[in-house]
């Protein structure tokens, strides 16, 4: 029996596995990617700092949490900045 299997990652953190008539999907989040644009960059650090100061930001993805506290804050801002300069 021959099985056709394709695997690819789509944007917005969704990966899909297709095998003949079976489709499976799961969400894959990138640590530090606070805005969920599939990159950890300066925008993520800025958003994390805005959240930390109490500015209401829409579309903040808590799945990007790097410290395990299920919140976005200073740890995520530092992580994003370290990623931008190549320390992570």
Backbone bond lengths (Angstrom), bond angles and torsions (degrees), N, CA, C in turn:
res aa  C-N    CA-C-N  psi(-1)  N-CA   C-N-CA  omega(-1)  CA-C   N-CA-C  phi
1 X - - - 1.437 - - 1.521 108.50 -
2 X 1.303 116.03 128.74 1.460 121.76 -179.44 1.521 109.65 -99.15
3 X 1.345 116.70 130.49 1.457 120.61 178.98 1.522 109.33 -113.28
4 X 1.297 114.99 131.44 1.457 120.74 175.86 1.519 107.59 -94.11
5 X 1.303 116.34 123.58 1.464 120.24 -176.82 1.518 109.59 -129.41
6 X 1.312 116.90 123.59 1.458 123.01 175.37 1.518 108.61 -121.92
7 X 1.307 116.93 137.92 1.460 120.95 177.10 1.515 107.48 -133.77
8 X 1.306 116.38 130.66 1.456 119.53 174.91 1.512 109.64 -150.81
9 X 1.320 115.23 157.50 1.448 121.54 176.56 1.511 108.37 -103.81
10 X 1.298 116.46 127.46 1.450 121.43 177.28 1.525 108.94 -95.75
11 X 1.299 116.32 173.60 1.459 119.90 177.36 1.515 110.06 -70.62
12 X 1.282 115.98 166.24 1.462 124.25 178.94 1.519 112.92 65.99
13 X 1.337 117.45 26.88 1.444 120.61 170.52 1.511 116.65 73.38
14 X 1.315 118.67 21.72 1.458 120.56 179.54 1.519 108.69 -110.36
15 X 1.299 115.68 123.76 1.461 120.87 176.80 1.520 108.49 -108.31
16 X 1.308 116.97 144.96 1.451 121.20 -177.46 1.528 109.86 -130.02
17 X 1.297 115.37 135.09 1.454 122.43 175.35 1.517 107.53 -115.84
18 X 1.330 117.54 123.67 1.466 121.36 179.74 1.528 109.14 -119.11
19 X 1.309 115.59 129.02 1.453 121.89 176.12 1.524 107.33 -133.59
20 X 1.314 117.22 107.30 1.453 123.34 -176.84 1.536 110.92 45.31
21 X 1.305 118.74 -103.63 1.461 121.39 -177.17 1.528 113.47 -102.55
22 X 1.318 117.47 12.34 1.458 121.42 -177.41 1.531 108.97 -113.40
23 X 1.314 117.55 124.78 1.462 122.86 177.31 1.524 109.04 -119.63
24 X 1.315 116.37 127.10 1.454 121.69 176.18 1.523 108.15 -123.99
25 X 1.329 117.19 138.89 1.464 121.44 177.16 1.512 109.89 -131.55
26 X 1.314 115.93 150.88 1.451 121.16 172.07 1.515 108.27 -149.93
27 X 1.306 115.81 157.08 1.453 120.86 178.25 1.518 109.29 -90.43
28 X 1.305 115.54 133.59 1.447 121.35 177.52 1.525 107.41 -120.56
29 X 1.315 117.04 116.36 1.453 121.40 -177.86 1.512 109.14 -104.20
30 X 1.299 115.27 146.51 1.458 121.53 179.17 1.527 108.22 -100.05
31 X 1.324 116.85 123.89 1.460 121.11 178.72 1.524 109.80 -56.65
32 X 1.326 116.37 129.88 1.452 121.79 178.82 1.508 115.06 87.99
33 X 1.338 117.84 -10.22 1.469 121.79 -179.24 1.526 109.04 -85.50
34 X 1.319 115.77 74.58 1.458 123.29 -170.95 1.528 112.56 -63.42
35 X 1.325 117.61 -33.21 1.469 120.28 -179.98 1.523 112.90 -96.01
36 X 1.324 117.59 2.54 1.467 124.02 174.95 1.525 113.08 56.10
37 X 1.331 116.01 44.88 1.465 119.64 175.74 1.524 111.58 -102.88
38 X 1.314 117.04 15.27 1.473 127.45 178.95 1.522 113.88 71.20
39 X 1.335 118.20 13.69 1.460 122.57 175.55 1.522 109.10 -136.63
40 X 1.317 116.42 143.71 1.458 120.71 171.19 1.520 105.72 -99.14
41 X 1.325 115.74 114.10 1.452 120.27 -174.93 1.524 110.95 -145.34
42 X 1.326 115.95 -172.05 1.454 121.36 -177.17 1.525 112.20 -59.83
43 X 1.310 117.40 -33.23 1.469 120.90 178.41 1.528 110.68 -59.45
44 X 1.323 117.85 -37.91 1.464 121.39 178.91 1.526 110.87 -66.33
45 X 1.322 117.22 -39.78 1.463 120.80 178.21 1.524 110.33 -63.87
46 X 1.314 116.57 -44.07 1.465 121.01 -179.59 1.524 110.65 -63.47
47 X 1.312 117.21 -44.18 1.469 120.59 179.10 1.522 110.38 -62.55
48 X 1.334 117.26 -44.13 1.468 120.58 179.50 1.526 110.52 -60.95
49 X 1.316 118.03 -40.73 1.465 120.84 178.76 1.526 111.26 -68.00
50 X 1.315 117.12 -36.92 1.467 120.11 176.36 1.525 111.13 -64.16
51 X 1.324 116.29 -42.27 1.469 120.38 177.30 1.527 109.34 -61.93
52 X 1.315 116.63 -43.19 1.456 122.24 -179.44 1.528 112.24 -60.12
53 X 1.335 117.33 -35.32 1.462 121.08 -178.97 1.518 112.84 -86.80
54 X 1.340 116.77 -0.42 1.457 120.17 175.61 1.513 114.97 93.79
55 X 1.317 117.21 4.84 1.464 119.92 177.05 1.527 108.10 -71.86
56 X 1.324 116.63 130.62 1.460 121.84 -178.62 1.533 109.64 -73.40
57 X 1.301 116.47 114.82 1.467 122.96 179.90 1.522 108.09 -117.34
58 X 1.327 116.18 130.74 1.463 120.04 175.82 1.526 109.24 -86.88
59 X 1.300 115.23 157.18 1.461 122.51 176.52 1.529 113.17 59.06
60 X 1.318 116.39 47.84 1.454 121.67 171.86 1.519 106.86 -96.83
61 X 1.317 116.91 126.90 1.453 121.83 -175.67 1.529 110.24 -98.82
62 X 1.327 115.37 104.69 1.463 119.86 -179.19 1.525 112.08 -66.97
63 X 1.320 116.97 -14.76 1.468 120.58 176.33 1.526 110.99 -66.02
64 X 1.320 117.60 -14.83 1.464 122.54 178.46 1.523 111.93 -80.23
65 X 1.325 117.09 0.20 1.458 123.39 -179.12 1.527 110.55 -52.14
66 X 1.330 116.43 131.65 1.466 120.20 179.11 1.523 112.58 -106.49
67 X 1.329 117.36 -13.49 1.462 120.33 -175.00 1.527 113.81 -101.43
68 X 1.328 117.12 -9.65 1.455 120.56 178.38 1.516 114.68 86.55
69 X 1.334 117.78 10.53 1.468 119.73 -179.59 1.527 113.12 -98.56
70 X 1.332 116.80 5.77 1.471 123.50 179.33 1.526 112.91 59.12
71 X 1.328 116.57 28.33 1.461 121.56 177.04 1.523 108.98 -134.89
72 X 1.309 115.66 157.74 1.459 121.66 175.83 1.520 107.46 -103.72
73 X 1.329 116.51 130.54 1.456 120.19 -178.38 1.513 112.28 -168.09
74 X 1.318 115.69 -143.18 1.455 122.29 -173.65 1.529 113.00 -60.49
75 X 1.317 117.35 -41.44 1.469 120.33 -178.81 1.524 111.26 -59.41
76 X 1.334 115.91 -41.86 1.466 120.05 -179.20 1.530 111.11 -70.22
77 X 1.337 116.85 -36.13 1.469 120.47 176.81 1.524 110.49 -63.26
78 X 1.331 116.15 -46.05 1.465 120.43 179.17 1.526 110.81 -63.94
79 X 1.320 116.68 -43.57 1.469 121.12 178.77 1.522 110.62 -58.84
80 X 1.333 117.20 -45.19 1.464 120.89 -179.89 1.527 110.67 -63.62
81 X 1.327 117.06 -43.24 1.468 119.97 178.99 1.531 111.11 -64.08
82 X 1.328 117.38 -40.43 1.459 120.80 177.15 1.523 111.10 -63.38
83 X 1.332 116.48 -37.15 1.461 120.91 178.35 1.521 110.59 -66.25
84 X 1.328 116.67 -42.21 1.466 121.79 -179.04 1.531 110.90 -60.71
85 X 1.334 117.27 -40.52 1.466 119.84 -177.94 1.523 113.09 -89.99
86 X 1.333 116.79 3.16 1.466 120.65 174.70 1.510 115.31 87.33
87 X 1.307 118.14 16.37 1.471 120.49 178.95 1.519 111.73 -85.64
88 X 1.311 119.28 -12.94 1.470 123.17 179.47 1.500 109.51 -120.33
